Amino acid sequence: MRLHGLLNLIDRWEQFPDLLRRLGRGETVAVAPAEGAKPYLLAVLQQRLDVPILVVTARPGKARELQEQINLWSAYPERVLLF
C-alpha cells in the first residue's frame, strides 16, 4: 500500500510553510513530531525539499523500521536508503 497521495495534508499545518522556508535557507530547525508522525514528516520533506536527508537512529532495528515506514509514505521510496 502506498500513502504518498496523503502528503498534501501537511499543508493544513500553519507552520509548515515557515519550516520549509527555513530549511530551504539552510537553517537548523528543531522539530519534535509525535513518534508515529516522523515517517510522514520525513517523506513530506523528502518530496518538498528534494535534497538528501540524513536520519540517525540509536539502534539498527529502529533504522530499518523507520525506513520501511518512510517507504510507505514516500513518493520516491527508491531514494530511501539504509546504511
C-alpha positions, -999 to 999 in steps of 0.1 A, spaced: 0 0 0 13 35 -10 3 65 11 21 93 -8 -12 107 -20 -19 119 15 13 140 18 -5 172 9 -25 171 41 5 187 58 -4 220 40 -31 223 67 -4 228 93 0 266 96 37 264 105 48 242 76 55 269 50 78 286 75 95 253 83 101 248 45 115 283 41 139 280 70 151 246 59 155 258 23 177 286 36 199 260 53 189 268 88 190 242 115 154 237 127 143 216 157 111 197 151 97 172 176 68 153 159 50 125 176 68 92 171 41 80 146 43 112 126 81 110 119 79 88 88 52 111 73 71 143 80 103 129 66 85 117 34 70 152 30 104 169 35 119 144 10 93 154 -16 92 191 -10 129 199 -4 143 174 -30 176 173 -11 193 144 7 182 140 43 202 120 68 184 105 98 204 89 126 188 64 150 201 49 182 195 13 171 198 -5 138 164 -21 142 148 14 146 166 25 114 151 -5 95 116 2 109 118 39 100 130 31 65 100 7 60 76 33 73 90 61 52 88 39 21 51 36 27 46 74 27 73 84 2 66 93 -34 102 82 -41 108 50 -20 138 41 -41 156 71 -26 151 59 10 184 41 17 196 23 48 233 23 58 
